Amino acid sequence: MENDLQERNSVMEGLMNLAFTLLGATSPKGKESVAKEMWNLGQSVQQYTNCLHQMARTVPLVLNEYRSTIINLVELLAQLPGSVAEDVVYAILPTVKAFHSLRDVLIMVLRKALFSRNIETRKMAVSGFLQLLKHLDVKGMAVLSSQSSQFNSSQSNSHSMLTQIDMEASGKSNNEAICLEILGVLRRCFIQQAEVRLRLYEGLHSGVIRNPELSVFVQDMIVGHFNQYYEPDAETLPPLNFSSAVVIKDVTVELKEPLGNLVYAIQQLVTTSSCENRSEKLVNILDSLCARMIKCSLEDFGLNDTTNLLDVLPESQQQQEIVRQVLGVYEALLGYVILSWNKSNSAEKAQKLIGIFKGYSKITEYVRNNSKPGKKLMEMQVELNRKRQMARRKEKDDQ
């Protein structure tokens, strides 16, 4: 590859021809099991996908000559382990960006993978769509801002926008339509399991950071889901319905919504958006969360002296997960206050930061004390001995 960059083009072309010739070769008779075992041992080795990514990035035109092989690889994504499939998607993205017909195949495969029975495959599909958002250049999307309401209402339409697009055509409008289509697909992640949504929250910011014009649509998309757990009344404590986010199902605890990660994703979108692309509704929500989480006491989260976070009972396990989510929300709000800090609001932000940190410290101190069963047992024993001594004294006084 280094020689190819030094204008020795035949080196790369020869290497590519050799590689794909070896891929197309069949193993000698009787050696099929050995070849299969070698593949099983090496299918998760990253140097293969790293090499593919470097070729796709440096010589996409040469790689395009073997488009049929790449398409076959894309169609097999759902059969690969989740992490390997994610590496493959990342490796071929430079080629997908250059050749729209390959992008068409990738999008269709990812759409199908998003509804796979395998949860790792669904997580791979979410990561793939977010990677596509990062690699698609969207410019001049101001005209689309007037279509935001149409975008929100069009998601119920079963006809895909992709069927109306010539995938071989180039231009800004093509990328705009593809990005809106991807956002419409990612909206369906909100009906998926918490693990799949968690992958969405972790990569949503990086997926739109290259195209800030998309932040308006993403913020509108996420606020509707967030409102399911948000208490709009300014007097309600806590401001989030943690008991709905963590539920008991049969005898196990199920995390329905990772609220800490959700709030963190929202604050990332808000703090990195420009003033014209920033949702005032989300800003007001984050400010309200800061004010009310500062006011919350331990009792507001269902924590008191009788709470035992170490018990194996479902109720104790539920409370333990709620504590994790509460701490995650506090951490997200700390990040929001720091990232939105400027000279004009320095005093106000300093007070908020101190208040949120005190609330966070209060929870961590409670967890630290609650996680010492020996100390708690000793305190109970001391209290029991004290009551026995008082009873004996009373008996002596009566005599």
ABEGO torsion letter per residue (X at the ends): XAAAAAGBAAAAAAAAAAAAAAAABBBBBGAAAAAAAAAAAAAABAAAAAAAAAAAAABAAAAAAAAAAAAAAAAAAAABBAAAAAAAAAAAAAAAAABAAAAAAAAAAAAAAAABABAAAAAAAAAAAAAAAAABBBBGAAAAAAAAAAAAAAAABABBAAAABBAABBEAAAAAAAAAAAAAAAAAAAABBAAAAAAAAAAAAAAAAABAAAAAAAAAAAAAAAAAABBABAABOBABBAAAABBBBEABBBBABBAAAAAAAAAAAAAABBAAABBAAAAAAAAAAAAAAAABBAAAAGBBAABBAABABAAAAAAAAAAAAAAAAAAAAAAAAAAABBAAAAAAAAAAAAAAAAAAAAAAAAAAAAABAAAAAAAAAAAAAAAAAAAAAAAAAAX
